[in-house]
Amino acid sequence: MLKKMADVTLDEGHLRFEFKDVDFAEQYDGWRHHRNVFSSACGGAKAVDFVVGKGNVIWLIEVKDYRHHRRDKTISLWDEIAIKVRDTMAGLVSTKFIGVDDDERRTSRTALGKRKLHVALHLEQTKNPSRLFPQAFNPANVRLKLKQNLRFADLHPVVFDRTDFPAQLGRVTSI
């Protein structure tokens, strides 16, 4: 049986993600199971922004856009991403077994049936740094820290922005 591929558009902040020919692309942090059940589990669970399935790969994508607001969290960016990935992986398993939304259960089963997991950070920063909005992160350094922190999930996490978003997934534009 052939699976029907779809184009899915999702917005996150000032960015529009147009996923092409995917099995699914969903705003995971908006799932009913995550919001109503899992986010309060074990002292609080976090979530990545998007869960995307294409071919034999599930993508967990976190979006950070520092073009309009500076980062003000005390936790490091790479630790924050690692926690969100860990909690999302656990949340997908929880949804598969006890989720009450049929679509979310179906997506979690499909996601957990994939053979590979890729973690991605979509990191937007100002292209013209200033004192007010400096370029806070070197993407190569962030990639290295993510690689160290995400060994439990993905040995080769990726960091990209609108200019180098993976073409096989689609494209990203500002809105």
C-alpha atoms as one frame of an Amber mdcrd trajectory, in Angstrom:
protein
   0.000   0.000   0.000   1.418   3.399  -0.988   1.362   6.152   1.609  -0.069
   9.461   0.551   2.477  12.247   0.904   1.248  15.716   1.773   2.355  19.322
   1.870   1.851  20.893   5.295   2.247  24.523   6.329   2.910  25.397   9.981
   3.627  28.793  11.522   5.877  29.406  14.492   6.273  33.006  15.578   7.402
  35.082  12.598   8.264  32.033  10.472   6.219  29.910   8.078   7.385  26.348
   7.487   6.217  24.692   4.263   6.930  20.988   4.563   6.835  19.174   1.198
   5.869  15.561   0.521   5.841  14.503   4.183   3.995  11.674   5.898   3.008
  14.146   8.615   4.115  17.482  10.080   2.527  18.632  13.296   2.976  21.279
  15.943   3.773  18.828  18.727   3.806  21.383  21.544   0.139  22.046  20.703
  -0.981  18.424  20.958  -3.898  17.827  23.319  -2.061  14.984  25.062   1.011
  17.118  25.666  -0.935  20.159  26.906  -3.490  18.353  29.068  -1.630  15.293
  30.341   2.057  15.046  29.660   3.286  18.613  30.247   2.504  18.329  33.957
   4.057  14.853  34.368   7.151  14.328  36.520   7.420  17.938  37.576   6.803
  19.322  34.103   7.646  18.149  30.614   8.816  20.275  27.701   8.197  19.820
  23.976   9.855  20.577  20.663   7.887  22.724  18.244   7.459  20.289  15.339
   7.359  16.547  14.782   7.784  15.710  11.086   7.834  12.319   9.392   9.273
  11.789   5.947  10.300   8.442   4.523  11.985   6.413   7.239  12.923   9.487
   9.319  11.227  11.332  12.151  12.423  14.910  12.633  12.146  16.669  15.990
  12.508  20.376  15.217  12.872  23.192  17.725  12.546  26.772  16.470  14.393
  29.680  18.042  14.054  33.130  16.484  16.261  35.765  18.083  15.743  38.418
  15.397  13.106  40.223  17.462  13.832  39.222  21.061  16.994  38.410  22.945
  17.383  35.153  24.821  16.761  35.678  28.509  16.744  32.137  29.894  19.364
  31.050  32.398  19.612  27.483  31.048  21.965  27.009  28.097  20.368  26.699
  24.679  21.786  23.188  24.140  20.567  21.967  27.541  17.103  23.394  26.813
  16.976  21.582  23.446  18.163  18.287  24.994  15.418  18.444  27.626  12.773
  19.195  24.994  13.957  16.305  22.812  14.018  13.878  25.759  10.547  14.917
  26.899   9.132  14.812  23.367  10.442  11.279  22.843   8.785  10.191  26.085
   5.627  12.099  25.204   5.316  10.304  21.865   5.438   6.957  23.676   2.880
   8.139  26.224   0.569   9.366  23.457   0.849   6.065  21.608  -0.393   4.125
  24.618  -2.776   6.394  26.500  -3.550   9.366  24.251  -7.255  10.047  23.808
  -7.009  11.937  20.496  -7.119   9.378  17.659  -5.107  11.567  15.261  -2.357
  12.124  17.836  -2.227   8.400  18.644  -1.997   7.558  14.946   0.789  10.097
  14.404   2.725   8.887  17.443   2.476   5.261  16.229   3.673   6.322  12.776
   6.498   8.404  14.243   7.685   5.628  16.527   7.678   3.232  13.579  10.333
   5.252  11.733  13.850   3.850  11.508  15.832   7.061  12.083  15.544  10.083
  14.331  16.953  13.492  13.376  17.050  16.428  15.749  17.152  19.910  14.269
  17.405  23.398  15.674  16.066  26.130  13.438  18.058  29.117  14.716  17.277
  32.563  13.352  19.514  35.427  14.369  19.875  38.951  13.143  21.950  39.156
   9.966  23.191  42.635  10.929  24.228  42.375  14.576  24.004  45.496  16.718
  24.387  46.308  20.387  20.643  45.857  20.816  20.442  42.576  18.856  23.861
  40.922  18.778  24.448  37.582  17.102  24.324  35.532  20.288  25.287  32.113
  18.958  27.818  30.722  16.543  25.883  27.914  14.767  28.981  25.696  14.590
  29.467  25.949  18.356  25.772  25.257  18.977  25.963  22.197  16.700  28.962
  20.887  18.668  27.225  21.369  22.027  24.048  19.733  20.705  26.083  16.802
  19.428  27.518  16.347  22.929  24.157  16.710  24.687  21.992  14.707  22.281
  24.026  11.495  22.066  21.008   9.680  23.497  18.880  10.634  20.469  20.889
  11.770  17.431  24.633  11.609  16.852  24.414  14.249  14.118  21.944  16.999
  15.071  21.673  19.877  12.629  21.406  23.632  13.055  20.005  25.721  10.231
  18.127  28.896   9.398  15.931  30.046   6.505  18.883  30.173   4.115  19.960
  26.564   4.599  16.764  24.770   5.626  16.978  21.166   4.320  15.526  21.213
   0.796  14.164  17.673   1.190  11.835  18.986   3.924  10.614  22.097   2.137
  11.239  25.761   2.856  10.876  28.496   5.457   9.832  32.092   4.965   9.324
  35.098   7.227   5.755  36.215   7.873
